[in-house]
Amino acid sequence: MSTIWSGVYSGAQAYRGEKVADTTCIGCHGPKLDGGDSGPKLVGEAFLANWSSQSMGVMFDWIREAMPAEAPGTLSKDDTAAVIAYILQLNKIPAGKQDLSTEPEVLGRIIVADKPKDRQ
C-alpha cells in the first residue's frame, strides 16, 4: 500500500487534467475546481477528508461512472486519471515521475491519507 503523498501522478498528467477540467468540470465545479454553482469544491481539507482512508480506485470509479453530471461515464480512463492528477496537484499533493495508473489493482493500493506529519 502507498498513499497519495508518495508521488502517484506526474506533473505532465496534471497539466493534461487541467485541460480536461477546463472543458468538462469547470461548469459545475468552477475555475480551479474550487466550487461552482452546482458542484462542490474539489480543493481543500474538506474534500480530502471526504475521501480519507479510501483508495484511489474508489475515487477513479466514482468519477468515471458519475461525471460529468450531464454526461456520466463519458470520460475516458486516461482523462479520468488526468483529472484526478490535477485534483491532487491543486490539493498540493506532490507529483512523482510516473502518471497515475488507470489499472484497478494499482489504484486500489493507493490510499487517500492525511498529510504526513513530516510534510506539515
VOKOL-87003 format. One line per 3 residues: number of its first residue (from 1); their letters; for each residue x, y, z of C-alpha. Coordinates in pm, 1 decimal, decimal comma. Last residue first. Layout:
// residues N
NUM> a> X Y Z; ...
// end
This chain:
// residues 120
120> qrd> 336,0 1990,9 760,9; 533,6 1744,4 547,6; 692,5 1540,4 830,7
117> kpk> 349,3 1495,5 989,0; 221,2 1314,9 683,0; -74,1 1488,3 516,1
114> dav> -387,5 1286,6 572,6; -439,3 978,8 359,4; -609,3 887,3 33,3
111> iir> -486,2 532,3 -20,5; -311,9 388,4 -326,2; -334,2 5,8 -345,9
108> glv> -672,5 1,4 -518,3; -537,1 227,5 -791,8; -283,1 -40,9 -886,6
105> epe> -541,7 -323,0 -896,7; -789,2 -102,8 -1085,4; -544,1 -8,4 -1363,9
102> tsl> -572,5 353,7 -1481,5; -233,9 440,4 -1335,1; -134,3 784,1 -1215,4
99> dqk> 144,5 901,2 -1443,3; 503,8 842,2 -1340,6; 775,7 1076,0 -1210,9
96> gap> 612,7 1197,2 -892,9; 388,0 1489,0 -811,7; 345,6 1634,7 -463,7
93> ikn> -6,1 1668,9 -316,2; -73,3 2042,1 -300,5; -453,0 1999,2 -321,9
90> lql> -449,6 2155,6 -669,0; -194,1 1890,3 -770,2; -417,1 1610,3 -639,1
87> iya> -713,1 1749,8 -834,7; -495,7 1773,0 -1147,8; -385,2 1410,1 -1106,2
84> iva> -751,3 1312,4 -1058,6; -835,6 1493,0 -1383,7; -554,1 1306,1 -1560,7
81> atd> -673,0 969,3 -1427,1; -1026,0 1038,6 -1555,6; -889,9 1159,7 -1890,7
78> dks> -687,8 839,1 -1931,4; -983,4 618,7 -1838,4; -1200,5 804,3 -2088,7
75> ltg> -1466,9 1042,0 -1960,4; -1816,6 969,7 -2094,3; -1948,8 774,1 -1795,7
72> pae> -2194,8 1037,8 -1683,4; -2298,3 1301,8 -1939,5; -2472,7 1593,0 -1761,6
69> apm> -2310,0 1511,0 -1426,9; -1963,0 1479,2 -1573,2; -1904,0 1251,2 -1402,1
66> aer> -2078,8 957,9 -1234,6; -1909,9 640,9 -1365,9; -1553,7 765,9 -1426,5
63> iwd> -1558,0 995,8 -1124,4; -1683,5 720,7 -893,1; -1451,4 457,2 -1038,6
60> fmv> -1143,8 679,6 -1001,3; -1236,3 782,5 -645,7; -1286,2 419,9 -538,1
57> gms> -965,5 313,1 -713,1; -776,1 596,4 -544,6; -843,9 402,9 -228,1
54> qss> -1043,0 522,6 67,5; -882,6 614,9 400,2; -984,9 980,8 366,3
51> wna> -1210,7 1056,3 67,0; -1438,4 1307,7 241,4; -1140,5 1435,8 443,0
48> lfa> -959,7 1524,5 120,1; -1251,9 1739,1 6,1; -1292,2 1901,5 347,2
45> egv> -920,2 1979,8 366,9; -912,1 2175,7 46,4; -979,9 2150,9 -325,2
42> lkp> -1253,8 1963,3 -506,8; -1508,9 2225,6 -405,9; -1865,9 2110,6 -457,7
39> gsd> -2065,8 2124,0 -779,7; -2384,3 2306,1 -876,7; -2299,4 2675,9 -869,6
36> ggd> -1928,1 2623,8 -852,0; -1657,8 2520,8 -611,4; -1280,4 2549,0 -606,2
33> lkp> -1224,0 2336,0 -914,2; -953,3 2576,5 -1041,6; -1241,9 2756,9 -1210,0
30> ghc> -1581,8 2629,2 -1101,0; -1700,1 2281,0 -1000,5; -2018,5 2266,5 -1211,3
27> gic> -1922,5 2426,7 -1541,5; -1548,6 2386,4 -1475,1; -1558,4 2006,7 -1495,4
24> ttd> -1553,5 1921,4 -1867,4; -1372,9 2196,9 -2058,6; -1130,1 2338,7 -1802,6
21> avk> -1120,2 2002,2 -1624,9; -989,2 1829,7 -1939,0; -716,8 2095,3 -1986,1
18> egr> -627,3 2078,2 -1615,7; -603,8 1701,1 -1643,2; -343,8 1729,3 -1919,8
15> yaq> -138,2 1953,4 -1688,5; -187,2 1702,0 -1407,0; -50,1 1428,8 -1636,6
12> ags> 255,4 1642,4 -1714,8; 314,0 1697,0 -1342,7; 314,5 1323,4 -1287,6
9> yvg> 94,2 1115,4 -1057,1; 144,7 883,7 -755,0; 423,9 1080,5 -586,0
6> swi> 417,5 915,7 -242,5; 170,3 1153,0 -74,2; -133,6 987,6 -235,5
3> tsm> -62,7 690,0 -14,5; 105,1 355,3 -67,4; 0,0 0,0 0,0
// end
